Amino acid sequence: MTSVIAQRRPAKSDADTRNAISNEQNVGQPAAFDFGVEAELFPTRGRKSKRAAFGYRRFARASEAVRFAIEQLPSDALAGAYLEVQERRFDRNGIRQLYDSEAYPLPRRKVTS
């Protein structure tokens, strides 16, 4: 019997991550984003808190990852987290734009006043 071990991609430097995130320009074009593909959510690096709010998570659909990030993560955990979908990275602002997009397929959490 052969066991399969999931391998993580080599870590990119923080500068590479910032550049990839800051270069993401297609968020405003919902047709260019597929909410149905696999997505990965990475936690904040170097948080002051010793206990991370969440660890690395993989989602079957990007829509589920976006919902988790916006509706479940505390704002301080979302601040440094990023979402990777088909080798495109989104910071908290990009994740928020995806969630607010008209193309977002899931029901949004109702805001209570």
MOURGI-V862732 format. One line per field, one symbol per residue. ss: DSSP state (H for helix, E for strand, L for the rest). phi: phi as a letter, one per 40 degrees, with the letter a starting at -180 (. if undefined). psi: psi as a letter, one per 20 degrees, with the letter a starting at -180 (. if undefined). A space follows every 50 residues. Layout:
ss=???
phi=???
psi=???
//
This chain:
ss=LLLLLLLLLLLLLHHHHHHHHHLLLLLLLHHHLLLLLLEEEELLLLLLLL LLLLLLEEELLHHHHHHHHHHLLLHHHHHHLEEEELLEEELHHHHHHHHH LLLLLLLLLLLLL
phi=.bcbbcbccdccccccccccccccbcccbdccbbccccabbbcccgcccc bccabdbbbcbcdccccdcccbccdcccdbcabbbfgbbbcccccccccc ccccccccccccc
psi=ppqppppqqqpqrhggggggghioijhinhhipoiirqqppprpqkqhpi oqhrapqpqhqhhhgggggghhpqhhhhgjqqppoljpqpahghgghghi qhipiqqqpppq.
//
